């Protein structure tokens, strides 16, 4: 039984067959790393642990990954996924070049761009809209928010607040693009209430997809220094699973859940997923949902003018 709307099912329904994301690594950084170390959880390589080096062209990266995917999964459709760092943090001409190269690659059905709320502007979205129309592609923008708690955003030195996210989300939706937001449900200092409110904000902002991360401690990061000193308080596995259940139940039922837990190579981190495999964590999460007789969206009753709903129903009855 599926307790939430899975990303694999969403892609199957949307494209009629299995579709695979092909990670791309281009030579960009992050505005938050220009004048400092960046977010306290961010590793030196960003999140591109499994991507090819940015020294390879977009075409070469796609060709190399497609060869592996075709051999292993016999896939025929792909998403070009600009994954690492802030992929709109570069001059427009360079951004256009990378997007055009990916859009023209055979069997690409979607362009997915991962970026930050403070790096979204109409000029970049115009380029994506133009290429999508030219090559008949879908576009997804992935925004890193992490939490709606602006105190926590300050604490992890995120470099933006909730306001920038709200503006970026509205702009993306105005283009008709698919909106995906990344969240971390167990940031130090965050509570169940923060997770619940994050689910509410994502639902109210009409997100199409959410990508949920469990906080990992990558080596050589500010968080790693605190962790090694014993100065970092992390919630338990049980607390995280309970929080995840709460989040999913308050999430609108139409939203796609791309993942529930982070994944990072063991050699690159000090802590990840309470030293438990992600598939075992997923089984434990499913067991909890079953025990609560819960499903995605069953507590999503707060939208659409909740306080006056009874009067609307009275008039329509």
N, C-alpha and C positions, 0 to 999 in steps of 0.2 A: 504493500500500500504506500502511495506517495502522500506525505503529510504537507508538502509544499510544492509549488510549481517549479519543476527543475529546468535548468538551462538546456539540457540535452533534449527534453521533450519540446521545449519552445523552439529550438532550432529545427527539429524534425517536422514540427507542424508548419513552421514558416517556410522552409525550403524543400520539404518533401523527401528529404534524405539526410543522412549524417553530414554535418559540416564541421570542419576543424579549424581552430584558430592557429594561425601561423605567427609566432612572436617575431617582431622586428625591433632592432636596436639601431637607432640613428644617433649621430654625434651631437646630442643635446645634453644639457645639464638641467638644473632646477633653479629658479630665481631665489629659492630659499637657501641654496648652497653657494651663491655668488659671494655674499658677504659674511658667511658663517658656516657652521657644520651642517646646516639643514635640520630637518626634523630629527628629533632625538632617537627615533627608531630606525632611521634610514641607513642602510649599509653603503659602503663606498661604491658598490656596483648598482645601487638602486634596488630594483626588483628583477633585474635581468640575469638571474642566476643561470637560466637554461637557454638564453638566447645566444645567437652568434654575435661576434664582435661587431661594433659599429663601423669598423674599418671596411667591412664588406658592403657592397652596394645593396640596395633594397632588392633588386632583381636576383642577385646572387644568394641572398639570404632566403628568399622565397623558393628559389629553385632547389637549394640544399634541403630545406625542410620538407618541401613537397615530395622529394624523392624518398625520404624516410617514411612520411605519412602514407603515401600511395602503396609502398611495399608492405607496410604493417596493417593498414586499415582499408585499403582499396577505396580511398575517398576520392570524390570528384569535385567537390565544392569547398571553398576556403574563405576564411576571414583574414584579411591582412591586419594584424594587430600591432599597432605602434604602442609598445608596452612600457618601455623603461623611461624613467624620469618624466620631464614635462615636455610633451611632444609638440606643444604649440609655442614653446619658448625659444623661438628662432626667427630670423627675418622671413617675411612673407614669401619672398622669392624662393628661398630654400625649402620652406614648408610645402609650397606648391610643387616643387620638383619631386620631393619624396612621395607626396600623395599621388601625383600623376604617374609615377613609376609603379606604384602598387596597384593603382586602379586599372592600369593597362595590362597587368599580368593575367595570363589565362586562368579561367575558372574562379576568379575572385568574385564573390557575390556581395561582400560587405567590407567596408573600411571601419576599423575600430581605433579610436584615438584616446589614449590615456593622458590626462593632464590635470591641472589644478584649477580651482575656481577663479583664482586671480590671474589666470593666463588664458581666459576666454574672451574673445572680442569678435565682433561681427565679421571683420575682414577675413579671419581664418575660417569661419563657418561658411562664408561665401565661396571660398575655394573648394571646400568639401561639397557644397551644394552643386557647384558647377561640374565637378568630376563625377559625382553621383548621377547627375542627369546625363552626362556624356556617355558613361559606361553602364548605365542602368544598375546602379549599386545602392545598397542600403548603407546608412551611416549610423554608427553608435559612438557617442562621446562618453568616456568613463571619467568621472570626477572623483578625486580623492577628498572626502569630507572627514571621515574617521568618527566624528561625534558632533552632536549639536551643542555640547557643553563647551562654551567659549573659554571657560576657566581651564578645562583640560587641553583645549587647543593651544592656549598660551603656555601651559606647562610643558607640552611636548614640542614647543617652539615651531608650531605649524606655519606661522607666518601669514595666516589669514583668519578671519572670523566667520561666523555664520552668515553675515550679510553678503559677503562675496559669493558664497555658495548659492544663496537664494537668487541673486541677480543672474549668475551664470546658468542656473537650472532653468529659469524662465526664458532666457535668450535661446538656449538650446532647444527647448520645446517649441518655441515660436518658429523654428526652422523645420519642424516636423521630424527631427532626428530622434533616434532612440536614446534615452538617457539612462545611464547606469551610474550608480553611486557606490563608492567603496566606504565601508565602515569597519571600525575595530571596536568590538563590544566589551573588551576587558582592559581598557586603558587605565593606568593607575589614577585613582581618584574618581573614576566614573562609577555609577551605581546602577541598579536595576531601573531606576526612574529615568536615568539618562538614556539607557537603551530603549525604553518604552517611548520616550519623546523623540528619539531619533527615528524610530519606526513611523511615528505619526507624521513627522516633518517630511520624510521621504514619500509617504503615501499622499500627503496633501500637495506636494510639489509634482505629483503625477510621474514619478519615476517608473520606468518600464522594467528595470533590472536593478537588483542590489547584489553586491559582491561583499560577503561578510568575511572578515578576517579575525582570527584569534591572534593576539599580540605575540610575536616572537621576539627574542632578544638576539639580534645579529651581532657578530663579533665586531670589535673596533667601532662601536657607536657610543654616544653619550649614555644611552640606556644600559649598555653593557657595563660601563664603568660603575654605574649605580648598583647594578645587579651583583657584580663581583664584590662590591663593598658591603652587600647585604642591606642596602638602603632603598631597595625597590620592593614595594608591596604588590603582589600579584594575587588575583582571586584564585580560588581552587578550581579544579576541573568541574566539580559538582556545581559550584556557583556559576561557572560559565555556561554549563548546559541548561541550568534553570533560566539564566538570563536570555539565552538563545531561544528557548521555548517562548518566553514572554515576548521577545522581539518578533518572532514569526507569527504569533497569534494576533499581534496588533498591526501587522503589515497587511495592506490591502490584498485581497485574494488574487487579483489579476497580475500582481507583480511577480516577475521571474526571479528566482533565487539561484544565482550562479554558483555560489559556494558557501560553505558554512565554517570552514576552518582554513587557516593558512598552511602553506607548504613551503618549506625551505630545506635545501640540502643540509644534512646533519653536520657536515664539516664546517658550515658557515655560521652556525649559531651556538649560543650558550643554552638557550631554552626555547622549546617549541612544543606546543600541544601537550604539556605535562608528560612528556616522554611517552606519549601514546600515539599509535598510528591513527591517521585521519579516518580511515574506514571503520576502525573500532569506535572512535568517537561518534561517527555518524550512526552506527548501530545503537549506541547508548542514547543518542538524541532521539532516534526513532522510538526506542523503548519508552522514553519519557513522554513523548507525544501520545503514544498509545495509552500509557497509564492515565494521562489526563483526559483521554478521549478528545484530544485537541487537533486542530488543523489550521493551516494558514488562514488568517483573516477572521477567525471566529470571534475575536474581540475587537475587530475593526468597526466599531459602531459610533465613531466620534465625528465623522465627516457629514456634510450635507445638512447642516443646521440641526444638530441633534436636539437642541432645546425646544425647537418649534415643530419638530417632526409630527408630534401627535395632532397638532392643529391642521397640518397639511393632510394627514391621513383622514381626519374627521371630515374635511371638505370633499375628499375624493370618495368617501364611502357612501 
